[in-house]
Amino acid sequence: RFNDTSTASQSLVESKWRFFVDNDTIDASGFDTSFTYTARNTYAVEHVVFSELDGDRCTDTIRKDIVLKPTYEVRSMPYDEDFNDGPTSGLPLR
């Protein structure tokens, strides 16, 4: 989810998003939008806001890279410690 938190001294009238995926460009309009990536990678996102004051229209653009990294699940293992010096001391239970 992408949220527009832009501020301006004049009124904001429009917001556009541009998502760069491989060799494609996907455009979206609206102050808040969502986009789903299908693979872990680094992607560029561009956000353009439009403001207006006394009939003059202004634009401001920001472009950032988003890095989608793999996630890992850590599962706990049962563990038994009997404080003996035997060969199985401190090994996880199976």
Backbone as XML, in Angstrom:
<?xml version="1.0"?>
<chain id="A" units="angstrom">
  <residue number="1" name="ARG">
    <atom name="N" x="0.855" y="-1.176" z="0.000"/>
    <atom name="CA" x="0.000" y="0.000" z="0.000"/>
    <atom name="C" x="0.891" y="1.226" z="0.000"/>
  </residue>
  <residue number="2" name="PHE">
    <atom name="N" x="0.561" y="2.192" z="-0.819"/>
    <atom name="CA" x="1.309" y="3.444" z="-0.939"/>
    <atom name="C" x="0.389" y="4.587" z="-0.537"/>
  </residue>
  <residue number="3" name="ASN">
    <atom name="N" x="0.831" y="5.368" z="0.431"/>
    <atom name="CA" x="0.022" y="6.467" z="0.952"/>
    <atom name="C" x="0.694" y="7.800" z="0.667"/>
  </residue>
  <residue number="4" name="ASP">
    <atom name="N" x="-0.075" y="8.736" z="0.176"/>
    <atom name="CA" x="0.410" y="10.082" z="-0.114"/>
    <atom name="C" x="0.315" y="10.920" z="1.162"/>
  </residue>
  <residue number="5" name="THR">
    <atom name="N" x="1.451" y="11.332" z="1.685"/>
    <atom name="CA" x="1.479" y="12.201" z="2.866"/>
    <atom name="C" x="2.031" y="13.576" z="2.504"/>
  </residue>
  <residue number="6" name="SER">
    <atom name="N" x="1.881" y="13.947" z="1.250"/>
    <atom name="CA" x="2.398" y="15.228" z="0.759"/>
    <atom name="C" x="1.676" y="16.395" z="1.418"/>
  </residue>
  <residue number="7" name="THR">
    <atom name="N" x="2.420" y="17.477" z="1.593"/>
    <atom name="CA" x="1.842" y="18.723" z="2.075"/>
    <atom name="C" x="2.292" y="19.846" z="1.148"/>
  </residue>
  <residue number="8" name="ALA">
    <atom name="N" x="1.474" y="20.891" z="1.069"/>
    <atom name="CA" x="1.812" y="22.037" z="0.222"/>
    <atom name="C" x="1.156" y="23.275" z="0.803"/>
  </residue>
  <residue number="9" name="SER">
    <atom name="N" x="1.736" y="24.428" z="0.492"/>
    <atom name="CA" x="1.144" y="25.674" z="0.964"/>
    <atom name="C" x="-0.129" y="25.999" z="0.179"/>
  </residue>
  <residue number="10" name="GLN">
    <atom name="N" x="-0.255" y="25.440" z="-1.017"/>
    <atom name="CA" x="-1.473" y="25.587" z="-1.807"/>
    <atom name="C" x="-2.196" y="24.238" z="-1.819"/>
  </residue>
  <residue number="11" name="SER">
    <atom name="N" x="-3.355" y="24.150" z="-2.402"/>
    <atom name="CA" x="-4.113" y="22.900" z="-2.342"/>
    <atom name="C" x="-3.557" y="21.864" z="-3.313"/>
  </residue>
  <residue number="12" name="LEU">
    <atom name="N" x="-3.493" y="20.634" z="-2.824"/>
    <atom name="CA" x="-3.096" y="19.509" z="-3.663"/>
    <atom name="C" x="-4.320" y="19.068" z="-4.456"/>
  </residue>
  <residue number="13" name="VAL">
    <atom name="N" x="-4.170" y="18.953" z="-5.758"/>
    <atom name="CA" x="-5.325" y="18.648" z="-6.591"/>
    <atom name="C" x="-5.268" y="17.262" z="-7.234"/>
  </residue>
  <residue number="14" name="GLU">
    <atom name="N" x="-4.097" y="16.666" z="-7.299"/>
    <atom name="CA" x="-3.984" y="15.376" z="-7.973"/>
    <atom name="C" x="-2.717" y="14.669" z="-7.512"/>
  </residue>
  <residue number="15" name="SER">
    <atom name="N" x="-2.755" y="13.347" z="-7.558"/>
    <atom name="CA" x="-1.615" y="12.529" z="-7.184"/>
    <atom name="C" x="-1.544" y="11.348" z="-8.137"/>
  </residue>
  <residue number="16" name="LYS">
    <atom name="N" x="-0.359" y="11.060" z="-8.643"/>
    <atom name="CA" x="-0.166" y="9.926" z="-9.553"/>
    <atom name="C" x="1.019" y="9.101" z="-9.077"/>
  </residue>
  <residue number="17" name="TRP">
    <atom name="N" x="0.946" y="7.817" z="-9.343"/>
    <atom name="CA" x="2.004" y="6.879" z="-9.010"/>
    <atom name="C" x="2.446" y="6.171" z="-10.280"/>
  </residue>
  <residue number="18" name="ARG">
    <atom name="N" x="3.723" y="5.838" z="-10.341"/>
    <atom name="CA" x="4.254" y="5.095" z="-11.478"/>
    <atom name="C" x="5.170" y="3.995" z="-10.912"/>
  </residue>
  <residue number="19" name="PHE">
    <atom name="N" x="4.846" y="2.763" z="-11.292"/>
    <atom name="CA" x="5.591" y="1.598" z="-10.827"/>
    <atom name="C" x="6.372" y="1.026" z="-12.001"/>
  </residue>
  <residue number="20" name="PHE">
    <atom name="N" x="7.662" y="0.867" z="-11.823"/>
    <atom name="CA" x="8.543" y="0.350" z="-12.869"/>
    <atom name="C" x="8.877" y="-1.107" z="-12.535"/>
  </residue>
  <residue number="21" name="VAL">
    <atom name="N" x="8.385" y="-2.024" z="-13.370"/>
    <atom name="CA" x="8.573" y="-3.457" z="-13.144"/>
    <atom name="C" x="9.150" y="-4.058" z="-14.416"/>
  </residue>
  <residue number="22" name="ASP">
    <atom name="N" x="10.361" y="-4.557" z="-14.305"/>
    <atom name="CA" x="11.076" y="-5.092" z="-15.471"/>
    <atom name="C" x="11.093" y="-4.017" z="-16.567"/>
  </residue>
  <residue number="23" name="ASN">
    <atom name="N" x="10.527" y="-4.293" z="-17.724"/>
    <atom name="CA" x="10.502" y="-3.301" z="-18.802"/>
    <atom name="C" x="9.152" y="-2.618" z="-18.931"/>
  </residue>
  <residue number="24" name="ASP">
    <atom name="N" x="8.281" y="-2.801" z="-17.946"/>
    <atom name="CA" x="6.942" y="-2.230" z="-17.975"/>
    <atom name="C" x="6.823" y="-1.062" z="-17.003"/>
  </residue>
  <residue number="25" name="THR">
    <atom name="N" x="5.902" y="-0.174" z="-17.315"/>
    <atom name="CA" x="5.561" y="0.934" z="-16.429"/>
    <atom name="C" x="4.061" y="0.871" z="-16.183"/>
  </residue>
  <residue number="26" name="ILE">
    <atom name="N" x="3.679" y="0.811" z="-14.908"/>
    <atom name="CA" x="2.272" y="0.737" z="-14.546"/>
    <atom name="C" x="1.905" y="2.042" z="-13.852"/>
  </residue>
  <residue number="27" name="ASP">
    <atom name="N" x="0.889" y="2.736" z="-14.364"/>
    <atom name="CA" x="0.445" y="4.006" z="-13.803"/>
    <atom name="C" x="-0.778" y="3.795" z="-12.927"/>
  </residue>
  <residue number="28" name="ALA">
    <atom name="N" x="-0.860" y="4.580" z="-11.852"/>
    <atom name="CA" x="-2.025" y="4.561" z="-10.972"/>
    <atom name="C" x="-2.308" y="5.995" z="-10.544"/>
  </residue>
  <residue number="29" name="SER">
    <atom name="N" x="-3.588" y="6.295" z="-10.369"/>
    <atom name="CA" x="-3.989" y="7.628" z="-9.929"/>
    <atom name="C" x="-4.590" y="7.543" z="-8.539"/>
  </residue>
  <residue number="30" name="GLY">
    <atom name="N" x="-4.605" y="8.657" z="-7.853"/>
    <atom name="CA" x="-5.194" y="8.720" z="-6.519"/>
    <atom name="C" x="-4.143" y="9.017" z="-5.476"/>
  </residue>
  <residue number="31" name="PHE">
    <atom name="N" x="-4.594" y="9.609" z="-4.389"/>
    <atom name="CA" x="-3.653" y="9.963" z="-3.331"/>
    <atom name="C" x="-3.100" y="8.729" z="-2.632"/>
  </residue>
  <residue number="32" name="ASP">
    <atom name="N" x="-3.891" y="7.696" z="-2.511"/>
    <atom name="CA" x="-3.440" y="6.435" z="-1.937"/>
    <atom name="C" x="-3.742" y="5.334" z="-2.943"/>
  </residue>
  <residue number="33" name="THR">
    <atom name="N" x="-2.824" y="4.398" z="-3.072"/>
    <atom name="CA" x="-3.030" y="3.308" z="-4.023"/>
    <atom name="C" x="-2.350" y="2.056" z="-3.503"/>
  </residue>
  <residue number="34" name="SER">
    <atom name="N" x="-2.610" y="0.957" z="-4.144"/>
    <atom name="CA" x="-1.914" y="-0.276" z="-3.790"/>
    <atom name="C" x="-1.361" y="-0.912" z="-5.057"/>
  </residue>
  <residue number="35" name="PHE">
    <atom name="N" x="-0.315" y="-1.671" z="-4.870"/>
    <atom name="CA" x="0.316" y="-2.362" z="-5.987"/>
    <atom name="C" x="0.950" y="-3.631" z="-5.431"/>
  </residue>
  <residue number="36" name="THR">
    <atom name="N" x="0.814" y="-4.720" z="-6.148"/>
    <atom name="CA" x="1.366" y="-5.995" z="-5.703"/>
    <atom name="C" x="2.512" y="-6.405" z="-6.616"/>
  </residue>
  <residue number="37" name="TYR">
    <atom name="N" x="3.659" y="-6.641" z="-6.009"/>
    <atom name="CA" x="4.807" y="-7.153" z="-6.744"/>
    <atom name="C" x="4.774" y="-8.671" z="-6.690"/>
  </residue>
  <residue number="38" name="THR">
    <atom name="N" x="5.203" y="-9.323" z="-7.745"/>
    <atom name="CA" x="5.134" y="-10.776" z="-7.805"/>
    <atom name="C" x="6.471" y="-11.468" z="-7.551"/>
  </residue>
  <residue number="39" name="ALA">
    <atom name="N" x="7.546" y="-10.708" z="-7.415"/>
    <atom name="CA" x="8.861" y="-11.318" z="-7.193"/>
    <atom name="C" x="9.713" y="-10.413" z="-6.310"/>
  </residue>
  <residue number="40" name="ARG">
    <atom name="N" x="10.647" y="-11.024" z="-5.619"/>
    <atom name="CA" x="11.590" y="-10.257" z="-4.806"/>
    <atom name="C" x="12.619" y="-9.639" z="-5.739"/>
  </residue>
  <residue number="41" name="ASN">
    <atom name="N" x="12.830" y="-8.322" z="-5.586"/>
    <atom name="CA" x="13.746" y="-7.616" z="-6.465"/>
    <atom name="C" x="13.831" y="-6.176" z="-5.974"/>
  </residue>
  <residue number="42" name="THR">
    <atom name="N" x="14.523" y="-5.341" z="-6.717"/>
    <atom name="CA" x="14.551" y="-3.902" z="-6.463"/>
    <atom name="C" x="13.729" y="-3.228" z="-7.550"/>
  </residue>
  <residue number="43" name="TYR">
    <atom name="N" x="12.778" y="-2.394" z="-7.120"/>
    <atom name="CA" x="11.863" y="-1.744" z="-8.053"/>
    <atom name="C" x="11.860" y="-0.239" z="-7.809"/>
  </residue>
  <residue number="44" name="ALA">
    <atom name="N" x="11.720" y="0.521" z="-8.872"/>
    <atom name="CA" x="11.592" y="1.971" z="-8.764"/>
    <atom name="C" x="10.111" y="2.337" z="-8.699"/>
  </residue>
  <residue number="45" name="VAL">
    <atom name="N" x="9.813" y="3.314" z="-7.838"/>
    <atom name="CA" x="8.460" y="3.857" z="-7.721"/>
    <atom name="C" x="8.569" y="5.369" z="-7.821"/>
  </residue>
  <residue number="46" name="GLU">
    <atom name="N" x="7.693" y="5.957" z="-8.601"/>
    <atom name="CA" x="7.687" y="7.407" z="-8.775"/>
    <atom name="C" x="6.343" y="7.944" z="-8.302"/>
  </residue>
  <residue number="47" name="HIS">
    <atom name="N" x="6.388" y="9.052" z="-7.573"/>
    <atom name="CA" x="5.167" y="9.692" z="-7.071"/>
    <atom name="C" x="5.169" y="11.143" z="-7.532"/>
  </residue>
  <residue number="48" name="VAL">
    <atom name="N" x="4.087" y="11.543" z="-8.182"/>
    <atom name="CA" x="3.956" y="12.914" z="-8.684"/>
    <atom name="C" x="2.723" y="13.535" z="-8.045"/>
  </residue>
  <residue number="49" name="VAL">
    <atom name="N" x="2.907" y="14.722" z="-7.446"/>
    <atom name="CA" x="1.763" y="15.450" z="-6.888"/>
    <atom name="C" x="1.600" y="16.752" z="-7.654"/>
  </residue>
  <residue number="50" name="PHE">
    <atom name="N" x="0.363" y="17.147" z="-7.789"/>
    <atom name="CA" x="0.010" y="18.376" z="-8.501"/>
    <atom name="C" x="-0.715" y="19.302" z="-7.532"/>
  </residue>
  <residue number="51" name="SER">
    <atom name="N" x="-0.287" y="20.545" z="-7.513"/>
    <atom name="CA" x="-0.951" y="21.541" z="-6.677"/>
    <atom name="C" x="-1.336" y="22.734" z="-7.548"/>
  </residue>
  <residue number="52" name="GLU">
    <atom name="N" x="-2.219" y="23.551" z="-7.010"/>
    <atom name="CA" x="-2.686" y="24.696" z="-7.781"/>
    <atom name="C" x="-2.872" y="25.896" z="-6.862"/>
  </residue>
  <residue number="53" name="LEU">
    <atom name="N" x="-2.419" y="27.061" z="-7.347"/>
    <atom name="CA" x="-2.578" y="28.315" z="-6.607"/>
    <atom name="C" x="-2.848" y="29.414" z="-7.619"/>
  </residue>
  <residue number="54" name="ASP">
    <atom name="N" x="-3.969" y="30.060" z="-7.476"/>
    <atom name="CA" x="-4.361" y="31.166" z="-8.365"/>
    <atom name="C" x="-4.292" y="30.774" z="-9.836"/>
  </residue>
  <residue number="55" name="GLY">
    <atom name="N" x="-4.710" y="29.560" z="-10.153"/>
    <atom name="CA" x="-4.733" y="29.108" z="-11.533"/>
    <atom name="C" x="-3.413" y="28.567" z="-12.058"/>
  </residue>
  <residue number="56" name="ASP">
    <atom name="N" x="-2.354" y="28.674" z="-11.273"/>
    <atom name="CA" x="-1.052" y="28.134" z="-11.679"/>
    <atom name="C" x="-0.905" y="26.718" z="-11.134"/>
  </residue>
  <residue number="57" name="ARG">
    <atom name="N" x="-0.577" y="25.813" z="-12.013"/>
    <atom name="CA" x="-0.422" y="24.414" z="-11.621"/>
    <atom name="C" x="1.061" y="24.090" z="-11.452"/>
  </residue>
  <residue number="58" name="CYS">
    <atom name="N" x="1.398" y="23.461" z="-10.338"/>
    <atom name="CA" x="2.780" y="23.076" z="-10.038"/>
    <atom name="C" x="2.840" y="21.564" z="-9.851"/>
  </residue>
  <residue number="59" name="THR">
    <atom name="N" x="3.991" y="20.994" z="-10.147"/>
    <atom name="CA" x="4.192" y="19.554" z="-9.925"/>
    <atom name="C" x="5.464" y="19.336" z="-9.123"/>
  </residue>
  <residue number="60" name="ASP">
    <atom name="N" x="5.475" y="18.238" z="-8.410"/>
    <atom name="CA" x="6.672" y="17.812" z="-7.698"/>
    <atom name="C" x="6.741" y="16.301" z="-7.814"/>
  </residue>
  <residue number="61" name="THR">
    <atom name="N" x="7.943" y="15.791" z="-8.056"/>
    <atom name="CA" x="8.129" y="14.365" z="-8.313"/>
    <atom name="C" x="9.228" y="13.825" z="-7.417"/>
  </residue>
  <residue number="62" name="ILE">
    <atom name="N" x="8.983" y="12.634" z="-6.890"/>
    <atom name="CA" x="10.020" y="11.912" z="-6.147"/>
    <atom name="C" x="10.061" y="10.491" z="-6.684"/>
  </residue>
  <residue number="63" name="ARG">
    <atom name="N" x="11.270" y="9.952" z="-6.762"/>
    <atom name="CA" x="11.456" y="8.588" z="-7.248"/>
    <atom name="C" x="12.360" y="7.860" z="-6.263"/>
  </residue>
  <residue number="64" name="LYS">
    <atom name="N" x="11.917" y="6.698" z="-5.825"/>
    <atom name="CA" x="12.669" y="5.903" z="-4.855"/>
    <atom name="C" x="12.719" y="4.452" z="-5.302"/>
  </residue>
  <residue number="65" name="ASP">
    <atom name="N" x="13.750" y="3.765" z="-4.862"/>
    <atom name="CA" x="13.846" y="2.327" z="-5.084"/>
    <atom name="C" x="13.299" y="1.601" z="-3.861"/>
  </residue>
  <residue number="66" name="ILE">
    <atom name="N" x="12.544" y="0.558" z="-4.132"/>
    <atom name="CA" x="12.025" y="-0.308" z="-3.078"/>
    <atom name="C" x="12.713" y="-1.652" z="-3.241"/>
  </residue>
  <residue number="67" name="VAL">
    <atom name="N" x="13.280" y="-2.159" z="-2.145"/>
    <atom name="CA" x="13.969" y="-3.443" z="-2.174"/>
    <atom name="C" x="13.092" y="-4.456" z="-1.448"/>
  </residue>
  <residue number="68" name="LEU">
    <atom name="N" x="12.624" y="-5.445" z="-2.180"/>
    <atom name="CA" x="11.839" y="-6.529" z="-1.592"/>
    <atom name="C" x="12.775" y="-7.695" z="-1.331"/>
  </residue>
  <residue number="69" name="LYS">
    <atom name="N" x="12.965" y="-7.996" z="-0.053"/>
    <atom name="CA" x="13.893" y="-9.047" z="0.350"/>
    <atom name="C" x="13.120" y="-10.297" z="0.738"/>
  </residue>
  <residue number="70" name="PRO">
    <atom name="N" x="13.769" y="-11.438" z="0.677"/>
    <atom name="CA" x="13.082" y="-12.661" z="1.108"/>
    <atom name="C" x="12.787" y="-12.615" z="2.602"/>
  </residue>
  <residue number="71" name="THR">
    <atom name="N" x="11.741" y="-13.265" z="2.980"/>
    <atom name="CA" x="11.423" y="-13.385" z="4.399"/>
    <atom name="C" x="11.653" y="-14.829" z="4.828"/>
  </residue>
  <residue number="72" name="TYR">
    <atom name="N" x="11.981" y="-15.001" z="6.074"/>
    <atom name="CA" x="12.257" y="-16.321" z="6.606"/>
    <atom name="C" x="11.395" y="-16.558" z="7.822"/>
  </residue>
  <residue number="73" name="GLU">
    <atom name="N" x="10.970" y="-17.791" z="7.978"/>
    <atom name="CA" x="10.201" y="-18.170" z="9.148"/>
    <atom name="C" x="11.111" y="-18.976" z="10.064"/>
  </residue>
  <residue number="74" name="VAL">
    <atom name="N" x="11.186" y="-18.583" z="11.302"/>
    <atom name="CA" x="11.995" y="-19.302" z="12.279"/>
    <atom name="C" x="11.045" y="-20.144" z="13.114"/>
  </residue>
  <residue number="75" name="ARG">
    <atom name="N" x="11.281" y="-21.423" z="13.101"/>
    <atom name="CA" x="10.432" y="-22.331" z="13.874"/>
    <atom name="C" x="11.191" y="-22.775" z="15.114"/>
  </residue>
  <residue number="76" name="SER">
    <atom name="N" x="10.490" y="-22.826" z="16.201"/>
    <atom name="CA" x="11.139" y="-23.282" z="17.427"/>
    <atom name="C" x="11.202" y="-24.807" z="17.422"/>
  </residue>
  <residue number="77" name="MET">
    <atom name="N" x="12.258" y="-25.305" z="18.012"/>
    <atom name="CA" x="12.437" y="-26.746" z="18.124"/>
    <atom name="C" x="12.300" y="-27.127" z="19.591"/>
  </residue>
  <residue number="78" name="PRO">
    <atom name="N" x="11.712" y="-28.283" z="19.874"/>
    <atom name="CA" x="11.703" y="-28.731" z="21.273"/>
    <atom name="C" x="13.146" y="-28.920" z="21.746"/>
  </residue>
  <residue number="79" name="TYR">
    <atom name="N" x="13.406" y="-28.576" z="22.954"/>
    <atom name="CA" x="14.764" y="-28.657" z="23.475"/>
    <atom name="C" x="14.705" y="-29.230" z="24.881"/>
  </residue>
  <residue number="80" name="ASP">
    <atom name="N" x="15.588" y="-30.159" z="25.152"/>
    <atom name="CA" x="15.631" y="-30.780" z="26.476"/>
    <atom name="C" x="17.068" y="-30.740" z="26.960"/>
  </residue>
  <residue number="81" name="GLU">
    <atom name="N" x="17.254" y="-30.240" z="28.154"/>
    <atom name="CA" x="18.590" y="-30.196" z="28.755"/>
    <atom name="C" x="18.520" y="-30.945" z="30.073"/>
  </residue>
  <residue number="82" name="ASP">
    <atom name="N" x="19.310" y="-32.004" z="30.175"/>
    <atom name="CA" x="19.284" y="-32.772" z="31.421"/>
    <atom name="C" x="20.538" y="-32.548" z="32.255"/>
  </residue>
  <residue number="83" name="PHE">
    <atom name="N" x="21.423" y="-31.680" z="31.826"/>
    <atom name="CA" x="22.631" y="-31.302" z="32.576"/>
    <atom name="C" x="23.556" y="-32.477" z="32.855"/>
  </residue>
  <residue number="84" name="ASN">
    <atom name="N" x="23.502" y="-33.497" z="32.037"/>
    <atom name="CA" x="24.445" y="-34.612" z="32.129"/>
    <atom name="C" x="25.531" y="-34.405" z="31.097"/>
  </residue>
  <residue number="85" name="ASP">
    <atom name="N" x="26.618" y="-35.086" z="31.289"/>
    <atom name="CA" x="27.710" y="-34.994" z="30.336"/>
    <atom name="C" x="27.632" y="-36.095" z="29.290"/>
  </residue>
  <residue number="86" name="GLY">
    <atom name="N" x="26.494" y="-36.720" z="29.165"/>
    <atom name="CA" x="26.344" y="-37.820" z="28.214"/>
    <atom name="C" x="26.366" y="-37.324" z="26.776"/>
  </residue>
  <residue number="87" name="PRO">
    <atom name="N" x="26.426" y="-38.239" z="25.820"/>
    <atom name="CA" x="26.550" y="-37.871" z="24.409"/>
    <atom name="C" x="25.316" y="-37.165" z="23.837"/>
  </residue>
  <residue number="88" name="THR">
    <atom name="N" x="24.142" y="-37.258" z="24.492"/>
    <atom name="CA" x="22.956" y="-36.615" z="23.953"/>
    <atom name="C" x="22.633" y="-35.311" z="24.677"/>
  </residue>
  <residue number="89" name="SER">
    <atom name="N" x="23.431" y="-34.917" z="25.605"/>
    <atom name="CA" x="23.138" y="-33.701" z="26.369"/>
    <atom name="C" x="23.105" y="-32.478" z="25.477"/>
  </residue>
  <residue number="90" name="GLY">
    <atom name="N" x="22.013" y="-31.731" z="25.563"/>
    <atom name="CA" x="21.895" y="-30.474" z="24.829"/>
    <atom name="C" x="21.441" y="-30.613" z="23.402"/>
  </residue>
  <residue number="91" name="LEU">
    <atom name="N" x="21.159" y="-31.831" z="22.945"/>
    <atom name="CA" x="20.694" y="-32.015" z="21.576"/>
    <atom name="C" x="19.172" y="-31.855" z="21.517"/>
  </residue>
  <residue number="92" name="PRO">
    <atom name="N" x="18.658" y="-31.322" z="20.424"/>
    <atom name="CA" x="17.196" y="-31.200" z="20.290"/>
    <atom name="C" x="16.534" y="-32.554" z="20.256"/>
  </residue>
  <residue number="93" name="LEU">
    <atom name="N" x="15.320" y="-32.629" z="20.779"/>
    <atom name="CA" x="14.545" y="-33.863" z="20.722"/>
    <atom name="C" x="14.010" y="-34.063" z="19.323"/>
  </residue>
  <residue number="94" name="ARG">
    <atom name="N" x="13.848" y="-35.272" z="18.937"/>
    <atom name="CA" x="13.274" y="-35.572" z="17.613"/>
    <atom name="C" x="11.970" y="-36.266" z="17.766"/>
  </residue>
</chain>
